[in-house]
Amino acid sequence: MTFDKGSLILVDYTARVKDSEVIFDTTIEEDAKKHSIHDQQIQYRPKLVSIGDVAYPVLKGLDEALAKTAVGEKITVEVEPDKAFGQRDPGKVRMIPVRKLGDDADKVSVGDVIDIDNRRGIIRFIGSGRVQMDYNHIHAGRTILYDVKVIRSLDSPSDKIDEIIKKRFPPTDSKITFDLTDKEATIKIPLEIIRAEGLPIQKQFVQLDIFKFVPTLEKVHFVETHTTTIKKPGTTPENNKEHKPTDQHEKPPATHVTKEKTS
């Protein structure tokens, strides 16, 4: 079995530099702890990959190898620099005056990765009022080894939407639910993330990805439900629960907001 371009799959992997055997990335929490690269801010879970597509990419060399695999298969992929992080470019090594570091000048040291002038680089040398910055990728020029297992192929619309939501939304994604019909998907946004930073942008990415990978859909709805916390005079929490509207002018203590995205 092979995967066609645009296929969505889930993979577990651990990546290491070939010449040093240094492990620098993994989707497996146990491996991260074992090799002292565990980060509490990272949600360790199988990675969503779109074969031959930029939506959920991996390194070109890894992508090409995954396209030839099958679900359940374990492989070790050797990725040469040209299909990994590129060759080292001497032109990306620059000297800058130490004063450009501002108040951080006394806080940094050789080997630190910093952002300066809207670029990320590694400090290679500090001295004589100057700093040597290397703007090459930290693994440029190196061959990378990936130990990979293909966990699942996402074939149904429901599976695809579920994983797109988990990838695009914050870690509280387990509280995000959705309903699916032949032509429409309705995604319910929980109160906990309604004010999350960047949520409108993430919703835009979600609907674009859903239309791309589930082309049979015509509409994607995002539903946010807000419930009032204002108590009415002369009521208690107990009788509030049993309170029902008694005339046409009285409204229940809730509002329902629906936002629609259409292609």
C-alpha distance (Angstrom), angle and dihedral (degrees) to the residues before:
residue distance angle dihedral
M1 . . .
T2 3.79 . .
F3 3.78 132.4 .
D4 3.79 122.6 -115.5
K5 3.77 123.5 -133.3
G6 3.80 108.7 -79.5
S7 3.81 94.6 27.4
L8 3.80 114.5 142.9
I9 3.80 116.0 -138.5
L10 3.80 137.8 166.7
V11 3.79 118.9 -130.8
D12 3.78 137.8 178.6
Y13 3.78 116.5 -148.4
T14 3.77 145.5 165.4
A15 3.82 117.8 -153.8
R16 3.80 127.6 -155.4
V17 3.80 138.9 171.5
K18 3.80 108.8 -105.8
D19 3.81 99.7 -141.0
S20 3.81 96.3 45.4
E21 3.83 102.5 26.1
V22 3.82 87.1 -134.9
I23 3.81 110.7 156.2
F24 3.80 111.3 -141.0
D25 3.80 106.7 163.9
T26 3.81 138.9 28.2
T27 3.78 142.1 157.7
I28 3.81 91.0 -148.2
E29 3.79 116.0 89.3
E30 3.82 93.7 -156.1
D31 3.81 90.3 56.4
A32 3.79 91.7 47.0
K33 3.80 91.3 54.6
K34 3.80 92.9 43.2
H35 3.81 92.5 54.8
S36 3.83 96.6 39.0
I37 3.80 96.5 -114.5
H38 3.81 96.9 109.4
D39 3.80 114.7 140.4
Q40 3.81 119.3 -167.8
Q41 3.80 89.9 -153.7
I42 3.81 91.6 62.6
Q43 3.79 123.0 86.6
Y44 3.80 104.3 -141.1
R45 3.79 110.5 -145.6
P46 3.83 138.6 120.8
K47 3.79 112.3 -60.1
L48 3.79 120.7 -114.7
V49 3.81 110.0 -128.3
S50 3.80 129.1 -174.4
I51 3.80 107.2 -154.5
G52 3.81 112.0 -126.3
D53 3.80 91.2 -9.5
V54 3.80 133.3 107.2
A55 3.82 96.2 -137.3
Y56 3.82 94.9 85.7
P57 3.81 104.4 5.6
V58 3.78 136.2 179.3
L59 3.81 128.7 -172.8
K60 3.80 112.1 -55.4
G61 3.79 93.9 -116.7
L62 3.79 91.9 50.7
D63 3.80 92.1 45.8
E64 3.81 91.4 53.9
A65 3.82 91.5 50.6
L66 3.82 93.8 47.1
A67 3.80 91.0 53.4
K68 3.82 88.1 65.8
T69 3.80 97.1 48.9
A70 3.81 135.8 88.2
V71 3.79 135.0 -137.3
G72 3.79 111.0 -76.6
E73 3.79 94.0 20.3
K74 3.81 120.2 134.3
I75 3.79 118.7 -154.9
T76 3.78 140.9 163.5
V77 3.79 111.5 -134.4
E78 3.81 122.6 -160.3
V79 3.80 110.7 -153.6
E80 3.80 117.9 -165.2
P81 3.83 118.8 -142.9
D82 3.83 94.0 -102.5
K83 3.81 89.5 60.6
A84 3.80 95.6 34.2
F85 3.82 124.3 45.4
G86 3.80 96.7 -28.5
Q87 3.79 133.5 -110.9
R88 3.80 120.5 -58.4
D89 3.79 113.1 -92.8
P90 3.84 114.8 -153.5
G91 3.79 88.1 -158.2
K92 3.79 89.5 68.8
V93 3.82 91.9 63.9
R94 3.81 109.3 91.3
M95 3.79 138.8 173.1
I96 3.81 116.3 -133.3
P97 3.81 131.7 178.0
V98 3.78 112.5 -96.0
R99 3.81 89.7 -127.8
K100 3.82 88.4 72.9
L101 3.79 87.2 72.7
G102 3.80 89.7 64.2
D103 3.80 115.3 -172.1
D104 3.81 90.5 -4.4
A105 3.81 93.9 64.8
D106 3.81 92.7 98.2
K107 3.80 94.2 43.0
V108 3.81 101.2 58.6
S109 3.79 131.9 77.2
V110 3.80 139.8 -176.2
G111 3.79 111.2 -64.2
D112 3.80 95.8 29.0
V113 3.80 117.8 132.2
I114 3.80 110.9 -136.8
D115 3.79 139.9 168.0
I116 3.80 116.1 -123.3
D117 3.81 130.8 159.6
N118 3.81 88.0 5.2
R119 3.81 90.7 -61.0
R120 3.80 131.8 105.4
G121 3.76 117.6 -132.2
I122 3.81 145.4 156.0
I123 3.78 122.5 -111.7
R124 3.82 107.5 -124.0
F125 3.83 100.9 169.8
I126 3.81 139.5 9.3
G127 3.79 122.3 -169.4
S128 3.81 147.6 106.0
G129 3.79 90.9 31.1
R130 3.79 93.1 -57.1
V131 3.80 138.0 102.2
Q132 3.79 125.3 -152.4
M133 3.80 109.9 -141.2
D134 3.79 122.7 -164.5
Y135 3.81 110.6 -157.6
N136 3.79 94.5 -177.4
H137 3.79 115.7 111.7
I138 3.80 109.1 -89.4
H139 3.83 89.5 -114.8
A140 3.81 97.3 40.1
G141 3.79 112.5 138.6
R142 3.80 93.2 20.1
T143 3.79 132.1 114.1
I144 3.80 112.3 -125.1
L145 3.80 127.0 -150.5
Y146 3.81 120.7 -152.7
D147 3.80 123.0 -165.1
V148 3.80 100.8 -158.3
K149 3.78 139.2 -179.0
V150 3.81 121.6 -171.1
I151 3.80 104.8 -136.1
R152 3.81 105.0 179.4
S153 3.76 144.9 -10.3
L154 3.80 112.2 -135.6
D155 3.78 104.1 -138.5
S156 3.81 106.6 150.9
P157 3.83 124.0 71.5
S158 3.81 89.5 -122.1
D159 3.81 93.6 54.5
K160 3.79 91.9 46.9
I161 3.81 94.4 50.1
D162 3.81 92.0 45.6
E163 3.82 92.9 54.8
I164 3.82 93.9 42.1
I165 3.81 88.6 55.4
K166 3.80 92.0 48.4
K167 3.80 90.9 49.7
R168 3.80 98.9 45.3
F169 3.80 104.4 36.7
P170 3.84 129.4 65.8
P171 3.85 121.2 -83.4
T172 3.82 90.2 -86.8
D173 3.81 85.9 76.4
S174 3.82 90.3 120.3
K175 3.81 87.2 75.1
I176 3.80 92.8 53.2
T177 3.79 112.1 95.5
F178 3.77 132.8 -179.0
D179 3.79 140.9 -164.8
L180 3.77 121.4 -144.0
T181 3.80 133.3 -158.7
D182 3.79 129.9 170.2
K183 3.80 93.5 -84.9
E184 3.82 107.0 15.8
A185 3.81 141.2 51.7
T186 3.80 122.2 -161.0
I187 3.81 115.5 -161.3
K188 3.81 117.4 -163.9
I189 3.80 114.3 -147.9
P190 3.84 113.9 -152.4
L191 3.78 120.6 -131.9
E192 3.83 90.9 -114.9
I193 3.80 93.6 71.5
I194 3.82 103.1 29.5
R195 3.80 89.8 104.1
A196 3.81 95.6 37.0
E197 3.78 114.0 138.0
G198 3.79 112.0 -97.8
L199 3.81 94.8 9.6
P200 3.85 95.3 135.5
I201 3.80 90.1 53.1
Q202 3.81 92.5 47.2
K203 3.80 90.4 50.8
Q204 3.78 88.5 54.2
F205 3.81 91.4 52.0
V206 3.81 91.3 46.7
Q207 3.79 94.7 53.7
L208 3.82 91.9 45.1
D209 3.80 91.5 51.0
I210 3.80 93.2 45.6
F211 3.80 92.3 52.5
K212 3.80 89.7 46.4
F213 3.79 98.3 49.9
V214 3.83 98.1 30.2
P215 3.82 100.7 41.8
T216 3.83 93.5 170.3
L217 3.81 90.4 72.7
E218 3.79 120.1 94.6
K219 3.82 101.7 -177.9
V220 3.80 138.4 31.0
H221 3.80 117.6 -165.9
F222 3.82 126.5 -165.0
V223 3.81 113.2 -156.3
E224 3.80 123.8 -163.4
T225 3.80 119.1 -175.1
H226 3.81 119.1 -159.8
T227 3.82 123.2 -172.3
T228 3.81 122.1 -159.7
T229 3.79 119.5 -117.6
I230 3.82 94.0 -166.4
K231 3.80 113.1 115.7
K232 3.79 119.0 -142.6
P233 3.84 117.5 -124.6
G234 3.79 115.0 -91.5
T235 3.79 95.6 17.7
T236 3.76 133.7 109.8
P237 3.80 129.3 -151.8
E238 3.80 88.5 -104.7
N239 3.78 98.6 54.9
N240 3.79 90.7 36.3
K241 3.80 87.0 68.3
E242 3.80 90.6 56.4
H243 3.79 96.6 38.7
K244 3.79 115.4 119.5
P245 3.82 129.7 -177.7
T246 3.82 111.6 -91.4
D247 3.77 100.3 -170.8
Q248 3.76 140.5 24.0
H249 3.83 93.0 -99.3
E250 3.77 95.8 56.5
K251 3.81 117.8 88.5
P252 3.81 129.7 -161.1
P253 3.84 114.8 -107.0
A254 3.79 97.2 -100.1
T255 3.76 141.6 79.6
H256 3.79 127.9 -154.0
V257 3.76 120.7 -153.2
T258 3.78 122.1 -168.8
K259 3.78 124.7 -169.9
E260 3.77 120.2 -168.5
K261 3.78 130.2 -155.5
T262 3.76 118.0 -168.7
S263 3.73 132.5 -176.4
